[in-house]
Amino acid sequence: MTASQNDRVYERFQLIVNGPALFNAIVTGLELDVFRHLRDNPDADFEQLRLFTGLPAHSLRVLLLALTATELVTKRDGRYRNSAVADETLAEERPDSWRETLIGWRRFQYPAFPHATSALRAGRNTALEAFPGAGDTLYARLAHDPRLVAAYHDSIAPFTHLFVTGLLDNPELSSVRHLLDVGGGDGTTAIRFARRFPEAEVTIFDMPAVAEHAEVAVPADLADRIRLHPGDLFTDEFPEGVDGVLFSHVLEPFGARQNVELLTKALRALPSGGRIFAYGLTAPDDEDGGLLAARLSLYLNVLVSVGGLAHPAKDYERWLWEAGAAGVKSFTGLPYEHGLVVGTKG
């Protein structure tokens, strides 16, 4: 390893080991609306920020020290302003803002990571024990509390807006006339699909508790083209009458046996020529690298389920062949470490 490589790895090491503290400082800044305030009041001084946040002076001093260390906030001549990244990702009122995603990560994901050693040793998601109720997956536990279901999906929706373009821009999807969105959550992807393809219809298949949340989220002008079909992912058959089945971030939590089962069931619901779309965070085929893929894979195994992974495209390809699909092809290197694998029913 060269000296420059050592420097880069050491700098990365410092960022990682200090990251948890700085991450929480960013979320505190979001909860106190510091980034929005600096967007509207660039070059605010300390006293202006103290009056706006209501924090004691020493507490604000600590927070600003952390925020400037991230370089999301800059300080010059005693005045503070957002960086361009903070303005774009944290301060703007946009569907793809990172605000609710990061708040959701702190609420649901990051409390689970201290269980990483016990979970990996046990080979099961030991952090799930923090959530009351029955079921061996996080989704089953959340279903017992509609408020948690809503909060969880509200935290996912903004991130979905960021990566869904990589799916909708793919020409493979443009000819689908009736899409079954398996595990479609609050309908964020279905809504974007229906807006992009105004002649198409979508059926969202998800757990009853999630379907209730989606029913509220679907806009009135799309209610005639977006339908809800509550059901259990593994025990219920998928509805027929569709020519495309989408698994967007649905197959990552599960292992090979379960995913082949789901893909086989999807093929049963499709007519000849219908297609399956497996879309999600995709690790490189050699499973070397990928920050988002690594974070998701840990999160899945520590909290969500057993056997989950940001599966490489080659895994999806193999499972589609095993399920009986034909004409399998992959599109990798999409934004935010995503990939799309498509299979056709012969």
C-alpha positions in Angstrom: 0.0 0.0 0.0 1.4 3.4 -1.0 1.7 6.4 1.3 -1.1 8.1 -0.4 -3.4 5.1 0.0 -2.5 5.0 3.6 -3.4 8.6 4.0 -6.8 8.0 2.3 -7.6 5.0 4.4 -6.6 6.7 7.6 -8.8 9.7 6.7 -11.6 7.4 5.9 -11.0 5.6 9.3 -11.2 8.9 11.2 -14.5 9.8 9.4 -16.0 6.4 10.2 -15.1 6.3 13.9 -16.3 9.8 14.5 -19.3 9.4 12.3 -21.9 8.3 14.9 -21.5 11.5 16.9 -21.5 13.7 13.9 -24.5 11.9 12.3 -26.5 12.6 15.5 -25.4 16.2 15.4 -26.8 16.5 11.9 -30.1 15.0 12.9 -30.3 17.4 15.9 -29.7 20.2 13.5 -32.6 18.9 11.4 -34.9 18.6 14.4 -34.0 22.2 15.4 -34.4 23.5 11.9 -30.9 24.9 11.8 -30.4 24.1 8.1 -33.7 25.7 7.1 -33.0 28.8 9.1 -29.5 29.2 7.6 -31.1 28.7 4.1 -33.4 31.6 4.8 -30.9 33.6 6.9 -27.4 33.1 5.4 -24.6 34.6 7.5 -26.6 34.4 10.7 -24.5 35.1 13.8 -24.4 33.1 17.0 -26.9 35.3 18.8 -29.4 34.9 16.0 -29.1 31.2 16.0 -29.4 31.1 19.8 -32.6 33.0 19.7 -34.0 30.8 16.9 -33.1 27.5 18.4 -33.8 28.4 22.0 -30.7 26.4 23.1 -28.5 27.6 26.0 -25.4 29.3 24.6 -23.0 26.5 25.6 -25.2 23.9 24.0 -25.4 25.8 20.8 -21.6 26.3 20.8 -21.2 22.5 21.0 -23.7 21.8 18.2 -22.2 24.4 15.9 -18.7 23.0 16.6 -20.0 19.6 15.4 -21.9 21.0 12.3 -18.9 22.9 11.1 -16.7 19.9 11.6 -19.0 18.1 9.1 -18.5 21.0 6.7 -22.2 21.1 6.1 -22.2 24.4 7.9 -19.4 26.9 7.4 -18.2 29.7 9.7 -16.6 32.9 8.6 -16.0 36.1 10.6 -18.4 34.8 13.3 -21.2 34.1 10.9 -22.7 30.8 9.8 -24.1 29.6 6.5 -25.0 26.3 4.9 -22.8 24.6 2.4 -24.3 23.9 -1.0 -24.7 20.3 0.0 -26.7 21.2 3.1 -28.9 23.6 1.1 -29.6 20.9 -1.5 -30.1 17.8 0.7 -31.2 19.1 4.1 -32.8 22.5 3.9 -35.1 22.4 0.8 -38.7 21.3 1.1 -38.6 18.6 -1.6 -39.8 15.0 -1.8 -36.2 13.8 -2.1 -34.9 15.7 0.9 -32.8 13.6 3.2 -34.5 15.2 6.3 -37.1 12.5 7.1 -34.7 9.7 6.0 -32.0 10.7 8.4 -34.5 11.2 11.2 -35.9 7.7 10.5 -32.4 6.2 10.4 -31.8 7.5 13.9 -35.1 6.2 15.1 -35.2 2.8 13.5 -31.8 1.8 12.1 -28.9 3.1 14.2 -30.2 2.0 17.6 -29.9 -1.5 16.2 -26.2 -1.4 15.2 -24.8 -1.9 18.7 -26.3 -5.4 18.4 -24.1 -6.2 15.4 -21.7 -8.6 17.2 -24.5 -10.6 18.9 -26.6 -10.7 15.8 -23.8 -11.9 13.5 -22.6 -14.5 16.1 -26.2 -15.8 16.6 -27.0 -15.7 12.9 -30.3 -13.9 13.6 -31.6 -10.4 14.0 -31.2 -10.0 17.8 -32.0 -6.2 17.8 -35.6 -7.1 16.9 -36.2 -7.9 20.5 -36.5 -4.1 21.1 -39.8 -4.2 19.2 -42.8 -5.8 20.9 -45.2 -8.1 19.2 -45.1 -11.3 17.2 -43.1 -12.2 14.1 -39.5 -12.7 13.3 -39.1 -9.7 10.9 -39.2 -6.0 11.6 -42.1 -5.6 9.2 -44.2 -8.1 11.2 -43.5 -6.3 14.4 -44.3 -2.9 13.0 -47.6 -4.1 11.7 -48.9 -4.2 15.3 -48.7 -0.4 15.6 -50.2 1.8 12.7 -48.2 4.8 14.0 -44.9 2.9 13.7 -45.9 1.7 10.2 -46.6 5.3 9.2 -43.4 6.7 10.7 -41.3 3.9 9.2 -42.6 4.4 5.6 -42.5 8.2 6.0 -38.7 7.8 6.6 -38.3 5.6 3.6 -40.3 7.7 1.1 -37.7 10.5 0.6 -34.9 8.0 -0.1 -37.2 6.3 -2.6 -37.6 9.5 -4.5 -33.8 9.7 -4.8 -33.3 6.3 -6.4 -36.6 5.6 -8.2 -35.5 7.5 -11.2 -32.9 4.8 -12.0 -35.8 2.4 -12.3 -38.3 4.6 -14.2 -35.7 5.7 -16.7 -35.1 2.2 -17.8 -36.9 1.4 -21.1 -37.7 -2.1 -20.0 -40.4 -0.6 -17.7 -42.0 1.7 -20.3 -44.1 -1.0 -22.0 -45.8 -2.3 -18.9 -49.5 -1.6 -18.8 -50.4 -3.0 -15.4 -47.6 -3.2 -12.8 -47.9 -5.2 -9.6 -45.8 -3.4 -7.0 -45.0 -6.1 -4.5 -44.1 -4.6 -1.1 -45.0 -1.2 -2.5 -45.2 0.4 0.9 -46.9 3.8 1.1 -47.1 4.0 -2.7 -44.2 6.3 -3.4 -42.9 4.2 -6.3 -46.4 3.4 -7.6 -47.3 7.1 -7.7 -44.1 8.0 -9.5 -44.7 5.2 -12.0 -48.3 6.3 -12.6 -47.2 9.9 -13.2 -44.5 8.8 -15.6 -46.7 6.5 -17.6 -50.3 8.0 -17.7 -51.8 5.0 -19.6 -50.6 2.4 -17.1 -52.2 1.0 -13.9 -50.5 -0.1 -10.7 -51.6 -2.6 -8.0 -49.8 -2.3 -4.7 -49.4 -5.6 -2.8 -48.4 -5.2 0.8 -49.5 -6.1 4.4 -52.9 -4.9 5.5 -51.4 -2.4 8.0 -49.2 -0.9 5.2 -52.0 -0.9 2.7 -54.1 1.3 5.1 -51.2 3.8 5.2 -50.9 3.7 1.4 -54.6 4.3 0.9 -54.2 7.7 2.6 -51.1 8.5 0.6 -52.4 7.9 -2.9 -53.6 11.2 -4.5 -57.2 11.5 -5.5 -56.4 12.0 -9.2 -54.6 8.6 -9.3 -57.1 6.6 -7.3 -58.6 5.1 -10.5 -55.2 3.8 -11.6 -53.6 2.8 -8.3 -55.2 -0.1 -6.5 -54.4 -1.8 -3.2 -54.3 -5.5 -2.7 -53.5 -6.4 1.0 -51.9 -9.7 1.5 -49.0 -11.7 3.0 -45.9 -11.9 1.0 -45.3 -15.6 1.5 -48.7 -17.1 2.2 -50.9 -15.3 -0.3 -50.9 -15.6 -4.1 -50.2 -12.5 -6.1 -53.1 -11.0 -8.0 -53.3 -11.8 -11.7 -54.2 -9.5 -14.6 -50.8 -7.8 -14.6 -48.0 -7.8 -17.2 -45.2 -6.7 -14.9 -44.2 -7.6 -11.3 -41.9 -5.2 -9.5 -39.8 -6.1 -6.4 -38.3 -2.8 -5.4 -36.2 -3.2 -2.2 -38.3 -6.3 -1.3 -35.8 -9.2 -2.0 -32.8 -7.8 -0.1 -34.1 -8.9 3.4 -34.4 -12.5 2.4 -32.1 -15.4 1.3 -32.0 -17.6 -1.7 -34.8 -20.1 -0.9 -37.3 -17.4 0.0 -36.4 -15.2 -3.0 -36.8 -18.1 -5.5 -40.2 -18.8 -3.9 -41.3 -15.2 -4.4 -40.0 -15.0 -8.0 -41.7 -18.3 -8.8 -45.0 -17.0 -7.4 -44.6 -13.8 -9.5 -44.2 -15.9 -12.6 -47.4 -17.7 -11.9 -49.3 -14.4 -11.8 -47.9 -13.3 -15.1 -49.0 -14.1 -18.7 -46.6 -15.3 -21.3 -44.2 -12.4 -22.1 -44.8 -10.7 -18.7 -41.8 -9.5 -16.9 -40.3 -9.5 -13.4 -38.3 -6.5 -12.3 -35.9 -6.9 -9.3 -34.6 -3.5 -8.3 -32.6 -2.5 -5.3 -29.3 -1.8 -3.7 -26.8 -4.1 -5.4 -23.4 -5.1 -4.1 -20.7 -5.5 -6.7 -20.5 -9.1 -8.0 -17.2 -9.6 -6.1 -18.9 -8.1 -3.0 -16.0 -5.6 -2.6 -17.1 -2.1 -1.6 -20.3 -0.1 -1.6 -21.1 2.1 1.4 -24.8 1.9 1.0 -24.8 -1.8 0.3 -22.7 -2.4 3.4 -24.9 -0.3 5.6 -28.1 -2.0 4.3 -26.7 -5.5 4.7 -25.7 -4.9 8.3 -29.1 -3.3 9.1 -31.0 -6.2 7.5 -29.2 -8.9 9.5 -29.1 -7.0 12.8 -32.7 -5.9 12.9 -34.9 -6.7 9.9 -34.7 -10.4 9.1 -32.3 -13.4 8.6 -30.2 -13.9 5.5 -30.6 -10.5 4.0 -28.0 -8.8 1.8 -27.6 -6.2 -0.8 -27.4 -9.1 -3.2 -25.2 -8.9 -6.2 -26.9 -8.9 -9.6 -25.5 -12.4 -10.3 -27.7 -13.7 -7.4 -30.8 -12.2 -8.9 -30.0 -13.6 -12.3 -29.5 -17.1 -10.9 -32.7 -17.0 -8.9 -34.7 -15.8 -11.9 -33.4 -18.7 -14.0 -34.2 -21.1 -11.1 -37.7 -19.8 -10.9 -38.2 -20.5 -14.6 -37.7 -17.0 -16.2 -36.2 -16.5 -19.6 -34.3 -13.7 -21.2 -32.7 -12.6 -17.9 -30.6 -9.4 -18.2 -29.0 -7.0 -15.7 -28.5 -3.2 -15.5 -26.0 -2.3 -12.9 -24.1 0.8 -11.9 -27.3 2.8 -11.5 -27.3 5.8 -9.1 -27.0 5.1 -5.3 -25.5 1.7 -5.9 -28.6 0.3 -7.4 -29.2 -2.4 -10.0 -32.1 -3.8 -12.0 -32.5 -7.4 -13.1 -35.2 -8.3 -15.5 -36.7 -11.7 -16.3 -39.4 -12.7 -18.8 -42.0 -15.4 -18.6 -41.7 -17.7 -21.5 
